[in-house]
């Protein structure tokens, strides 16, 4: 990927989840501006890449905890931009919502031809009133649910939004709040993880590689999680 991005920009998502061995390799590339093809340690290929990395972790805490290399952190943190959570930039919700609905329409155009014409003003207001603990990915999931419920050629209404937000908030609320035993916690966590991974797989049409990228984990890790959760492609 560094070679493909030569004289361009390479974006690395969830850099904080990189393994120690991958961190060491990234440091060598950043320091030396050369890469080696797999299996060829002799030929150094020069690369000139603008590197942008993102993470939802506090990398300074990760460095202190020994989970992220200090030298790589200081080498990469030349310019740091902090993106606030969605609840702190509600003015972005309207544009993001329109983008997601357009994307769902484009995807469906090649399959069923189904489309949603618009998001009603009251629906925008309902979207802007929610706090989105799951951030932008939760907004996308809510809108996709609204898109499914809306009539073909129709609009996403405030009722669609409220119903889908209530559904999202209730995802982990089906457990007995009075039962706080360790076994109950394990069951709740496992159930939520299964639902979360299944939703991500559906979002990516059960493409394991794309889903792993979206979740910020390796394909091997995702396969292991799918096996643990007893998830198989329908």
CORJOCOR-V186847 format. One record per pair of residues at least 4 apart in sequence whose C-alpha atoms are under 6 Angstrom apart, sorted by the first residue. I is the first residue (numbers start at 1). J is the second residue. If there is no record, write none. Layout:
((I J) (I J))
This chain:
((5 9) (5 10) (6 47) (6 48) (6 49) (7 48) (7 49) (8 49) (9 49) (9 50) (9 51) (10 51) (11 52) (11 53) (12 53) (13 53) (13 54) (14 54) (14 55) (14 216) (15 54) (15 55) (16 55) (27 31) (27 72) (28 32) (29 33) (29 34) (33 46) (33 47) (34 44) (34 45) (34 46) (34 47) (35 44) (35 45) (36 41) (36 44) (62 67) (62 68) (63 67) (63 68) (63 70) (73 77) (86 135) (87 131) (90 128) (93 97) (105 109) (105 115) (108 112) (108 113) (108 114) (109 113) (114 152) (115 152) (115 153) (116 152) (116 153) (116 154) (116 155) (117 153) (117 154) (117 155) (118 155) (119 155) (119 156) (120 157) (122 158) (123 157) (123 158) (134 138) (142 164) (143 147) (146 160) (150 156) (192 196) (194 198) (194 229) (201 206) (201 211) (202 206) (204 211) (208 212) (209 219) (212 216) (212 217) (212 218) (212 219) (226 230) (226 231))
